Amino acid sequence: MGRATTPDGIWRKSSYSSGNGQCFEIAVRRGAVATRDSKDLTGAALTFGVDAWSAFVVGLRAGGLGVAG
């Protein structure tokens, strides 16, 4: 995983990123999960509660969100 340290935590890029510029990063900070587009490091980040993020990941893994995992 690629990492960039920010004042709020460490951003982690998906190990599935292929270098084509379509990367998604997350950072766990203050009991929440922040997400951002790696092409816009100073842009907005969306933040989710840990419970909501966990439910999202479980849904992805189960294939219930229409995304193969």
mmCIF file of the N, C-alpha and C atoms, coordinates in Angstrom:
data_MODEL
# 
_entry.id   MODEL 
# 
loop_
_atom_site.group_PDB 
_atom_site.id 
_atom_site.type_symbol 
_atom_site.label_atom_id 
_atom_site.label_alt_id 
_atom_site.label_comp_id 
_atom_site.label_asym_id 
_atom_site.label_entity_id 
_atom_site.label_seq_id 
_atom_site.pdbx_PDB_ins_code 
_atom_site.Cartn_x 
_atom_site.Cartn_y 
_atom_site.Cartn_z 
_atom_site.occupancy 
_atom_site.B_iso_or_equiv 
_atom_site.pdbx_formal_charge 
_atom_site.auth_seq_id 
_atom_site.auth_comp_id 
_atom_site.auth_asym_id 
_atom_site.auth_atom_id 
_atom_site.pdbx_PDB_model_num 
ATOM 1   N N  . MET A 1 1  ? 0.833   -1.188  0.000   1.00 0.00 ? 1  MET A N  1 
ATOM 2   C CA . MET A 1 1  ? 0.000   0.000   0.000   1.00 0.00 ? 1  MET A CA 1 
ATOM 3   C C  . MET A 1 1  ? 0.871   1.243   0.000   1.00 0.00 ? 1  MET A C  1 
ATOM 4   N N  . GLY A 1 2  ? 0.488   2.220   -0.796  1.00 0.00 ? 2  GLY A N  1 
ATOM 5   C CA . GLY A 1 2  ? 1.164   3.503   -0.739  1.00 0.00 ? 2  GLY A CA 1 
ATOM 6   C C  . GLY A 1 2  ? 0.654   4.280   0.462   1.00 0.00 ? 2  GLY A C  1 
ATOM 7   N N  . ARG A 1 3  ? 1.512   5.106   1.059   1.00 0.00 ? 3  ARG A N  1 
ATOM 8   C CA . ARG A 1 3  ? 1.106   5.855   2.249   1.00 0.00 ? 3  ARG A CA 1 
ATOM 9   C C  . ARG A 1 3  ? 1.597   7.287   2.157   1.00 0.00 ? 3  ARG A C  1 
ATOM 10  N N  . ALA A 1 4  ? 0.783   8.193   2.628   1.00 0.00 ? 4  ALA A N  1 
ATOM 11  C CA . ALA A 1 4  ? 1.190   9.593   2.745   1.00 0.00 ? 4  ALA A CA 1 
ATOM 12  C C  . ALA A 1 4  ? 0.735   10.083  4.107   1.00 0.00 ? 4  ALA A C  1 
ATOM 13  N N  . THR A 1 5  ? 1.655   10.603  4.878   1.00 0.00 ? 5  THR A N  1 
ATOM 14  C CA . THR A 1 5  ? 1.309   11.081  6.211   1.00 0.00 ? 5  THR A CA 1 
ATOM 15  C C  . THR A 1 5  ? 0.659   12.451  6.114   1.00 0.00 ? 5  THR A C  1 
ATOM 16  N N  . THR A 1 6  ? -0.426  12.642  6.811   1.00 0.00 ? 6  THR A N  1 
ATOM 17  C CA . THR A 1 6  ? -1.105  13.927  6.890   1.00 0.00 ? 6  THR A CA 1 
ATOM 18  C C  . THR A 1 6  ? -1.173  14.300  8.366   1.00 0.00 ? 6  THR A C  1 
ATOM 19  N N  . PRO A 1 7  ? -1.490  15.547  8.692   1.00 0.00 ? 7  PRO A N  1 
ATOM 20  C CA . PRO A 1 7  ? -1.620  15.912  10.103  1.00 0.00 ? 7  PRO A CA 1 
ATOM 21  C C  . PRO A 1 7  ? -2.673  15.088  10.830  1.00 0.00 ? 7  PRO A C  1 
ATOM 22  N N  . ASP A 1 8  ? -3.627  14.556  10.089  1.00 0.00 ? 8  ASP A N  1 
ATOM 23  C CA . ASP A 1 8  ? -4.721  13.822  10.700  1.00 0.00 ? 8  ASP A CA 1 
ATOM 24  C C  . ASP A 1 8  ? -4.526  12.312  10.692  1.00 0.00 ? 8  ASP A C  1 
ATOM 25  N N  . GLY A 1 9  ? -3.488  11.823  10.076  1.00 0.00 ? 9  GLY A N  1 
ATOM 26  C CA . GLY A 1 9  ? -3.309  10.382  10.048  1.00 0.00 ? 9  GLY A CA 1 
ATOM 27  C C  . GLY A 1 9  ? -2.504  9.939   8.852   1.00 0.00 ? 9  GLY A C  1 
ATOM 28  N N  . ILE A 1 10 ? -2.564  8.661   8.548   1.00 0.00 ? 10 ILE A N  1 
ATOM 29  C CA . ILE A 1 10 ? -1.835  8.089   7.420   1.00 0.00 ? 10 ILE A CA 1 
ATOM 30  C C  . ILE A 1 10 ? -2.847  7.640   6.376   1.00 0.00 ? 10 ILE A C  1 
ATOM 31  N N  . TRP A 1 11 ? -2.716  8.172   5.181   1.00 0.00 ? 11 TRP A N  1 
ATOM 32  C CA . TRP A 1 11 ? -3.567  7.767   4.069   1.00 0.00 ? 11 TRP A CA 1 
ATOM 33  C C  . TRP A 1 11 ? -2.992  6.500   3.458   1.00 0.00 ? 11 TRP A C  1 
ATOM 34  N N  . ARG A 1 12 ? -3.859  5.541   3.158   1.00 0.00 ? 12 ARG A N  1 
ATOM 35  C CA . ARG A 1 12 ? -3.447  4.276   2.561   1.00 0.00 ? 12 ARG A CA 1 
ATOM 36  C C  . ARG A 1 12 ? -4.139  4.102   1.223   1.00 0.00 ? 12 ARG A C  1 
ATOM 37  N N  . LYS A 1 13 ? -3.333  3.837   0.218   1.00 0.00 ? 13 LYS A N  1 
ATOM 38  C CA . LYS A 1 13 ? -3.861  3.609   -1.124  1.00 0.00 ? 13 LYS A CA 1 
ATOM 39  C C  . LYS A 1 13 ? -4.075  2.112   -1.303  1.00 0.00 ? 13 LYS A C  1 
ATOM 40  N N  . SER A 1 14 ? -5.106  1.748   -1.996  1.00 0.00 ? 14 SER A N  1 
ATOM 41  C CA . SER A 1 14 ? -5.417  0.350   -2.233  1.00 0.00 ? 14 SER A CA 1 
ATOM 42  C C  . SER A 1 14 ? -4.262  -0.378  -2.907  1.00 0.00 ? 14 SER A C  1 
ATOM 43  N N  . SER A 1 15 ? -4.004  -1.587  -2.474  1.00 0.00 ? 15 SER A N  1 
ATOM 44  C CA . SER A 1 15 ? -2.986  -2.412  -3.119  1.00 0.00 ? 15 SER A CA 1 
ATOM 45  C C  . SER A 1 15 ? -3.443  -2.851  -4.508  1.00 0.00 ? 15 SER A C  1 
ATOM 46  N N  . TYR A 1 16 ? -4.725  -2.661  -4.818  1.00 0.00 ? 16 TYR A N  1 
ATOM 47  C CA . TYR A 1 16 ? -5.260  -2.992  -6.132  1.00 0.00 ? 16 TYR A CA 1 
ATOM 48  C C  . TYR A 1 16 ? -5.074  -1.855  -7.135  1.00 0.00 ? 16 TYR A C  1 
ATOM 49  N N  . SER A 1 17 ? -4.559  -0.718  -6.690  1.00 0.00 ? 17 SER A N  1 
ATOM 50  C CA . SER A 1 17 ? -4.340  0.410   -7.589  1.00 0.00 ? 17 SER A CA 1 
ATOM 51  C C  . SER A 1 17 ? -3.337  0.021   -8.654  1.00 0.00 ? 17 SER A C  1 
ATOM 52  N N  . SER A 1 18 ? -3.662  0.354   -9.890  1.00 0.00 ? 18 SER A N  1 
ATOM 53  C CA . SER A 1 18 ? -2.806  -0.062  -10.999 1.00 0.00 ? 18 SER A CA 1 
ATOM 54  C C  . SER A 1 18 ? -1.940  1.061   -11.540 1.00 0.00 ? 18 SER A C  1 
ATOM 55  N N  . GLY A 1 19 ? -1.986  2.233   -10.929 1.00 0.00 ? 19 GLY A N  1 
ATOM 56  C CA . GLY A 1 19 ? -1.178  3.332   -11.418 1.00 0.00 ? 19 GLY A CA 1 
ATOM 57  C C  . GLY A 1 19 ? -1.816  4.082   -12.568 1.00 0.00 ? 19 GLY A C  1 
ATOM 58  N N  . ASN A 1 20 ? -3.086  3.809   -12.839 1.00 0.00 ? 20 ASN A N  1 
ATOM 59  C CA . ASN A 1 20 ? -3.768  4.480   -13.940 1.00 0.00 ? 20 ASN A CA 1 
ATOM 60  C C  . ASN A 1 20 ? -4.432  5.787   -13.505 1.00 0.00 ? 20 ASN A C  1 
ATOM 61  N N  . GLY A 1 21 ? -4.183  6.222   -12.286 1.00 0.00 ? 21 GLY A N  1 
ATOM 62  C CA . GLY A 1 21 ? -4.732  7.485   -11.804 1.00 0.00 ? 21 GLY A CA 1 
ATOM 63  C C  . GLY A 1 21 ? -6.107  7.388   -11.196 1.00 0.00 ? 21 GLY A C  1 
ATOM 64  N N  . GLN A 1 22 ? -6.666  6.197   -11.133 1.00 0.00 ? 22 GLN A N  1 
ATOM 65  C CA . GLN A 1 22 ? -7.995  6.018   -10.555 1.00 0.00 ? 22 GLN A CA 1 
ATOM 66  C C  . GLN A 1 22 ? -7.859  5.327   -9.203  1.00 0.00 ? 22 GLN A C  1 
ATOM 67  N N  . CYS A 1 23 ? -7.323  6.065   -8.245  1.00 0.00 ? 23 CYS A N  1 
ATOM 68  C CA . CYS A 1 23 ? -7.031  5.476   -6.946  1.00 0.00 ? 23 CYS A CA 1 
ATOM 69  C C  . CYS A 1 23 ? -7.898  6.079   -5.847  1.00 0.00 ? 23 CYS A C  1 
ATOM 70  N N  . PHE A 1 24 ? -8.151  5.276   -4.883  1.00 0.00 ? 24 PHE A N  1 
ATOM 71  C CA . PHE A 1 24 ? -8.990  5.604   -3.743  1.00 0.00 ? 24 PHE A CA 1 
ATOM 72  C C  . PHE A 1 24 ? -8.129  5.400   -2.505  1.00 0.00 ? 24 PHE A C  1 
ATOM 73  N N  . GLU A 1 25 ? -8.170  6.339   -1.567  1.00 0.00 ? 25 GLU A N  1 
ATOM 74  C CA . GLU A 1 25 ? -7.381  6.222   -0.353  1.00 0.00 ? 25 GLU A CA 1 
ATOM 75  C C  . GLU A 1 25 ? -8.282  6.344   0.871   1.00 0.00 ? 25 GLU A C  1 
ATOM 76  N N  . ILE A 1 26 ? -7.861  5.705   1.962   1.00 0.00 ? 26 ILE A N  1 
ATOM 77  C CA . ILE A 1 26 ? -8.576  5.837   3.237   1.00 0.00 ? 26 ILE A CA 1 
ATOM 78  C C  . ILE A 1 26 ? -7.588  6.184   4.337   1.00 0.00 ? 26 ILE A C  1 
ATOM 79  N N  . ALA A 1 27 ? -8.100  6.796   5.379   1.00 0.00 ? 27 ALA A N  1 
ATOM 80  C CA . ALA A 1 27 ? -7.325  7.063   6.589   1.00 0.00 ? 27 ALA A CA 1 
ATOM 81  C C  . ALA A 1 27 ? -8.259  6.884   7.772   1.00 0.00 ? 27 ALA A C  1 
ATOM 82  N N  . VAL A 1 28 ? -7.816  6.135   8.773   1.00 0.00 ? 28 VAL A N  1 
ATOM 83  C CA . VAL A 1 28 ? -8.594  5.962   9.996   1.00 0.00 ? 28 VAL A CA 1 
ATOM 84  C C  . VAL A 1 28 ? -8.112  7.027   10.965  1.00 0.00 ? 28 VAL A C  1 
ATOM 85  N N  . ARG A 1 29 ? -9.045  7.835   11.423  1.00 0.00 ? 29 ARG A N  1 
ATOM 86  C CA . ARG A 1 29 ? -8.674  8.923   12.327  1.00 0.00 ? 29 ARG A CA 1 
ATOM 87  C C  . ARG A 1 29 ? -9.845  9.298   13.208  1.00 0.00 ? 29 ARG A C  1 
ATOM 88  N N  . ARG A 1 30 ? -9.563  9.533   14.466  1.00 0.00 ? 30 ARG A N  1 
ATOM 89  C CA . ARG A 1 30 ? -10.561 9.958   15.450  1.00 0.00 ? 30 ARG A CA 1 
ATOM 90  C C  . ARG A 1 30 ? -11.840 9.106   15.413  1.00 0.00 ? 30 ARG A C  1 
ATOM 91  N N  . GLY A 1 31 ? -11.677 7.813   15.329  1.00 0.00 ? 31 GLY A N  1 
ATOM 92  C CA . GLY A 1 31 ? -12.825 6.918   15.367  1.00 0.00 ? 31 GLY A CA 1 
ATOM 93  C C  . GLY A 1 31 ? -13.676 6.942   14.126  1.00 0.00 ? 31 GLY A C  1 
ATOM 94  N N  . ALA A 1 32 ? -13.134 7.443   13.008  1.00 0.00 ? 32 ALA A N  1 
ATOM 95  C CA . ALA A 1 32 ? -13.870 7.499   11.752  1.00 0.00 ? 32 ALA A CA 1 
ATOM 96  C C  . ALA A 1 32 ? -12.944 7.062   10.618  1.00 0.00 ? 32 ALA A C  1 
ATOM 97  N N  . VAL A 1 33 ? -13.535 6.813   9.470   1.00 0.00 ? 33 VAL A N  1 
ATOM 98  C CA . VAL A 1 33 ? -12.767 6.460   8.285   1.00 0.00 ? 33 VAL A CA 1 
ATOM 99  C C  . VAL A 1 33 ? -12.981 7.567   7.258   1.00 0.00 ? 33 VAL A C  1 
ATOM 100 N N  . ALA A 1 34 ? -11.891 8.192   6.842   1.00 0.00 ? 34 ALA A N  1 
ATOM 101 C CA . ALA A 1 34 ? -11.954 9.240   5.826   1.00 0.00 ? 34 ALA A CA 1 
ATOM 102 C C  . ALA A 1 34 ? -11.547 8.636   4.489   1.00 0.00 ? 34 ALA A C  1 
ATOM 103 N N  . THR A 1 35 ? -12.178 9.092   3.414   1.00 0.00 ? 35 THR A N  1 
ATOM 104 C CA . THR A 1 35 ? -11.869 8.616   2.073   1.00 0.00 ? 35 THR A CA 1 
ATOM 105 C C  . THR A 1 35 ? -11.589 9.810   1.175   1.00 0.00 ? 35 THR A C  1 
ATOM 106 N N  . ARG A 1 36 ? -10.730 9.608   0.170   1.00 0.00 ? 36 ARG A N  1 
ATOM 107 C CA . ARG A 1 36 ? -10.455 10.676  -0.782  1.00 0.00 ? 36 ARG A CA 1 
ATOM 108 C C  . ARG A 1 36 ? -9.980  10.096  -2.110  1.00 0.00 ? 36 ARG A C  1 
ATOM 109 N N  . ASP A 1 37 ? -10.003 10.942  -3.118  1.00 0.00 ? 37 ASP A N  1 
ATOM 110 C CA . ASP A 1 37 ? -9.497  10.627  -4.445  1.00 0.00 ? 37 ASP A CA 1 
ATOM 111 C C  . ASP A 1 37 ? -8.010  10.959  -4.448  1.00 0.00 ? 37 ASP A C  1 
ATOM 112 N N  . SER A 1 38 ? -7.166  10.015  -4.783  1.00 0.00 ? 38 SER A N  1 
ATOM 113 C CA . SER A 1 38 ? -5.722  10.238  -4.710  1.00 0.00 ? 38 SER A CA 1 
ATOM 114 C C  . SER A 1 38 ? -5.227  11.237  -5.752  1.00 0.00 ? 38 SER A C  1 
ATOM 115 N N  . LYS A 1 39 ? -6.035  11.563  -6.754  1.00 0.00 ? 39 LYS A N  1 
ATOM 116 C CA . LYS A 1 39 ? -5.636  12.564  -7.738  1.00 0.00 ? 39 LYS A CA 1 
ATOM 117 C C  . LYS A 1 39 ? -5.790  13.979  -7.193  1.00 0.00 ? 39 LYS A C  1 
ATOM 118 N N  . ASP A 1 40 ? -6.526  14.147  -6.090  1.00 0.00 ? 40 ASP A N  1 
ATOM 119 C CA . ASP A 1 40 ? -6.794  15.467  -5.531  1.00 0.00 ? 40 ASP A CA 1 
ATOM 120 C C  . ASP A 1 40 ? -6.510  15.436  -4.024  1.00 0.00 ? 40 ASP A C  1 
ATOM 121 N N  . LEU A 1 41 ? -5.248  15.431  -3.668  1.00 0.00 ? 41 LEU A N  1 
ATOM 122 C CA . LEU A 1 41 ? -4.845  15.253  -2.275  1.00 0.00 ? 41 LEU A CA 1 
ATOM 123 C C  . LEU A 1 41 ? -5.281  16.395  -1.365  1.00 0.00 ? 41 LEU A C  1 
ATOM 124 N N  . THR A 1 42 ? -5.546  17.555  -1.913  1.00 0.00 ? 42 THR A N  1 
ATOM 125 C CA . THR A 1 42 ? -5.992  18.683  -1.093  1.00 0.00 ? 42 THR A CA 1 
ATOM 126 C C  . THR A 1 42 ? -7.499  18.889  -1.192  1.00 0.00 ? 42 THR A C  1 
ATOM 127 N N  . GLY A 1 43 ? -8.167  18.033  -1.941  1.00 0.00 ? 43 GLY A N  1 
ATOM 128 C CA . GLY A 1 43 ? -9.613  18.145  -2.100  1.00 0.00 ? 43 GLY A CA 1 
ATOM 129 C C  . GLY A 1 43 ? -10.361 17.601  -0.902  1.00 0.00 ? 43 GLY A C  1 
ATOM 130 N N  . ALA A 1 44 ? -11.651 17.590  -1.039  1.00 0.00 ? 44 ALA A N  1 
ATOM 131 C CA . ALA A 1 44 ? -12.534 17.132  0.037   1.00 0.00 ? 44 ALA A CA 1 
ATOM 132 C C  . ALA A 1 44 ? -12.346 15.645  0.321   1.00 0.00 ? 44 ALA A C  1 
ATOM 133 N N  . ALA A 1 45 ? -12.543 15.295  1.572   1.00 0.00 ? 45 ALA A N  1 
ATOM 134 C CA . ALA A 1 45 ? -12.547 13.890  1.993   1.00 0.00 ? 45 ALA A CA 1 
ATOM 135 C C  . ALA A 1 45 ? -13.923 13.597  2.572   1.00 0.00 ? 45 ALA A C  1 
ATOM 136 N N  . LEU A 1 46 ? -14.448 12.441  2.253   1.00 0.00 ? 46 LEU A N  1 
ATOM 137 C CA . LEU A 1 46 ? -15.711 11.993  2.844   1.00 0.00 ? 46 LEU A CA 1 
ATOM 138 C C  . LEU A 1 46 ? -15.377 11.172  4.080   1.00 0.00 ? 46 LEU A C  1 
ATOM 139 N N  . THR A 1 47 ? -16.108 11.398  5.146   1.00 0.00 ? 47 THR A N  1 
ATOM 140 C CA . THR A 1 47 ? -15.841 10.696  6.399   1.00 0.00 ? 47 THR A CA 1 
ATOM 141 C C  . THR A 1 47 ? -17.054 9.878   6.810   1.00 0.00 ? 47 THR A C  1 
ATOM 142 N N  . PHE A 1 48 ? -16.792 8.659   7.239   1.00 0.00 ? 48 PHE A N  1 
ATOM 143 C CA . PHE A 1 48 ? -17.836 7.729   7.655   1.00 0.00 ? 48 PHE A CA 1 
ATOM 144 C C  . PHE A 1 48 ? -17.536 7.245   9.064   1.00 0.00 ? 48 PHE A C  1 
ATOM 145 N N  . GLY A 1 49 ? -18.572 6.982   9.832   1.00 0.00 ? 49 GLY A N  1 
ATOM 146 C CA . GLY A 1 49 ? -18.400 6.361   11.136  1.00 0.00 ? 49 GLY A CA 1 
ATOM 147 C C  . GLY A 1 49 ? -17.872 4.946   10.959  1.00 0.00 ? 49 GLY A C  1 
ATOM 148 N N  . VAL A 1 50 ? -17.203 4.446   11.981  1.00 0.00 ? 50 VAL A N  1 
ATOM 149 C CA . VAL A 1 50 ? -16.606 3.114   11.902  1.00 0.00 ? 50 VAL A CA 1 
ATOM 150 C C  . VAL A 1 50 ? -17.668 2.044   11.642  1.00 0.00 ? 50 VAL A C  1 
ATOM 151 N N  . ASP A 1 51 ? -18.819 2.148   12.280  1.00 0.00 ? 51 ASP A N  1 
ATOM 152 C CA . ASP A 1 51 ? -19.877 1.154   12.072  1.00 0.00 ? 51 ASP A CA 1 
ATOM 153 C C  . ASP A 1 51 ? -20.384 1.171   10.630  1.00 0.00 ? 51 ASP A C  1 
ATOM 154 N N  . ALA A 1 52 ? -20.579 2.363   10.072  1.00 0.00 ? 52 ALA A N  1 
ATOM 155 C CA . ALA A 1 52 ? -21.041 2.481   8.683   1.00 0.00 ? 52 ALA A CA 1 
ATOM 156 C C  . ALA A 1 52 ? -19.998 1.927   7.719   1.00 0.00 ? 52 ALA A C  1 
ATOM 157 N N  . TRP A 1 53 ? -18.721 2.231   7.968   1.00 0.00 ? 53 TRP A N  1 
ATOM 158 C CA . TRP A 1 53 ? -17.658 1.733   7.103   1.00 0.00 ? 53 TRP A CA 1 
ATOM 159 C C  . TRP A 1 53 ? -17.575 0.206   7.181   1.00 0.00 ? 53 TRP A C  1 
ATOM 160 N N  . SER A 1 54 ? -17.680 -0.329  8.381   1.00 0.00 ? 54 SER A N  1 
ATOM 161 C CA . SER A 1 54 ? -17.632 -1.788  8.548   1.00 0.00 ? 54 SER A CA 1 
ATOM 162 C C  . SER A 1 54 ? -18.769 -2.461  7.800   1.00 0.00 ? 54 SER A C  1 
ATOM 163 N N  . ALA A 1 55 ? -19.967 -1.897  7.870   1.00 0.00 ? 55 ALA A N  1 
ATOM 164 C CA . ALA A 1 55 ? -21.114 -2.455  7.148   1.00 0.00 ? 55 ALA A CA 1 
ATOM 165 C C  . ALA A 1 55 ? -20.875 -2.396  5.640   1.00 0.00 ? 55 ALA A C  1 
ATOM 166 N N  . PHE A 1 56 ? -20.287 -1.317  5.163   1.00 0.00 ? 56 PHE A N  1 
ATOM 167 C CA . PHE A 1 56 ? -19.958 -1.173  3.744   1.00 0.00 ? 56 PHE A CA 1 
ATOM 168 C C  . PHE A 1 56 ? -18.990 -2.261  3.298   1.00 0.00 ? 56 PHE A C  1 
ATOM 169 N N  . VAL A 1 57 ? -17.929 -2.481  4.070   1.00 0.00 ? 57 VAL A N  1 
ATOM 170 C CA . VAL A 1 57 ? -16.933 -3.495  3.728   1.00 0.00 ? 57 VAL A CA 1 
ATOM 171 C C  . VAL A 1 57 ? -17.552 -4.891  3.749   1.00 0.00 ? 57 VAL A C  1 
ATOM 172 N N  . VAL A 1 58 ? -18.370 -5.174  4.743   1.00 0.00 ? 58 VAL A N  1 
ATOM 173 C CA . VAL A 1 58 ? -19.046 -6.476  4.808   1.00 0.00 ? 58 VAL A CA 1 
ATOM 174 C C  . VAL A 1 58 ? -19.921 -6.666  3.565   1.00 0.00 ? 58 VAL A C  1 
ATOM 175 N N  . GLY A 1 59 ? -20.638 -5.612  3.179   1.00 0.00 ? 59 GLY A N  1 
ATOM 176 C CA . GLY A 1 59 ? -21.472 -5.688  1.974   1.00 0.00 ? 59 GLY A CA 1 
ATOM 177 C C  . GLY A 1 59 ? -20.661 -5.939  0.715   1.00 0.00 ? 59 GLY A C  1 
ATOM 178 N N  . LEU A 1 60 ? -19.516 -5.274  0.589   1.00 0.00 ? 60 LEU A N  1 
ATOM 179 C CA . LEU A 1 60 ? -18.646 -5.500  -0.561  1.00 0.00 ? 60 LEU A CA 1 
ATOM 180 C C  . LEU A 1 60 ? -18.162 -6.945  -0.621  1.00 0.00 ? 60 LEU A C  1 
ATOM 181 N N  . ARG A 1 61 ? -17.706 -7.428  0.512   1.00 0.00 ? 61 ARG A N  1 
ATOM 182 C CA . ARG A 1 61 ? -17.180 -8.787  0.564   1.00 0.00 ? 61 ARG A CA 1 
ATOM 183 C C  . ARG A 1 61 ? -18.250 -9.839  0.262   1.00 0.00 ? 61 ARG A C  1 
ATOM 184 N N  . ALA A 1 62 ? -19.481 -9.534  0.637   1.00 0.00 ? 62 ALA A N  1 
ATOM 185 C CA . ALA A 1 62 ? -20.587 -10.461 0.404   1.00 0.00 ? 62 ALA A CA 1 
ATOM 186 C C  . ALA A 1 62 ? -21.124 -10.369 -1.011  1.00 0.00 ? 62 ALA A C  1 
ATOM 187 N N  . GLY A 1 63 ? -20.663 -9.364  -1.771  1.00 0.00 ? 63 GLY A N  1 
ATOM 188 C CA . GLY A 1 63 ? -21.141 -9.201  -3.134  1.00 0.00 ? 63 GLY A CA 1 
ATOM 189 C C  . GLY A 1 63 ? -22.519 -8.565  -3.212  1.00 0.00 ? 63 GLY A C  1 
ATOM 190 N N  . GLY A 1 64 ? -23.015 -8.059  -2.096  1.00 0.00 ? 64 GLY A N  1 
ATOM 191 C CA . GLY A 1 64 ? -24.355 -7.492  -2.063  1.00 0.00 ? 64 GLY A CA 1 
ATOM 192 C C  . GLY A 1 64 ? -24.469 -6.075  -2.567  1.00 0.00 ? 64 GLY A C  1 
ATOM 193 N N  . LEU A 1 65 ? -23.374 -5.458  -2.990  1.00 0.00 ? 65 LEU A N  1 
ATOM 194 C CA . LEU A 1 65 ? -23.412 -4.082  -3.465  1.00 0.00 ? 65 LEU A CA 1 
ATOM 195 C C  . LEU A 1 65 ? -23.179 -3.999  -4.974  1.00 0.00 ? 65 LEU A C  1 
ATOM 196 N N  . GLY A 1 66 ? -23.270 -5.125  -5.656  1.00 0.00 ? 66 GLY A N  1 
ATOM 197 C CA . GLY A 1 66 ? -23.096 -5.133  -7.096  1.00 0.00 ? 66 GLY A CA 1 
ATOM 198 C C  . GLY A 1 66 ? -21.649 -4.974  -7.543  1.00 0.00 ? 66 GLY A C  1 
ATOM 199 N N  . VAL A 1 67 ? -20.701 -5.224  -6.631  1.00 0.00 ? 67 VAL A N  1 
ATOM 200 C CA . VAL A 1 67 ? -19.281 -5.094  -6.943  1.00 0.00 ? 67 VAL A CA 1 
ATOM 201 C C  . VAL A 1 67 ? -18.620 -6.427  -6.622  1.00 0.00 ? 67 VAL A C  1 
ATOM 202 N N  . ALA A 1 68 ? -17.886 -6.965  -7.579  1.00 0.00 ? 68 ALA A N  1 
ATOM 203 C CA . ALA A 1 68 ? -17.183 -8.227  -7.329  1.00 0.00 ? 68 ALA A CA 1 
ATOM 204 C C  . ALA A 1 68 ? -16.044 -7.995  -6.367  1.00 0.00 ? 68 ALA A C  1 
ATOM 205 N N  . GLY A 1 69 ? -15.886 -8.830  -5.375  1.00 0.00 ? 69 GLY A N  1 
ATOM 206 C CA . GLY A 1 69 ? -14.819 -8.643  -4.404  1.00 0.00 ? 69 GLY A CA 1 
ATOM 207 C C  . GLY A 1 69 ? -14.092 -9.828  -4.150  1.00 0.00 ? 69 GLY A C  1 
# 
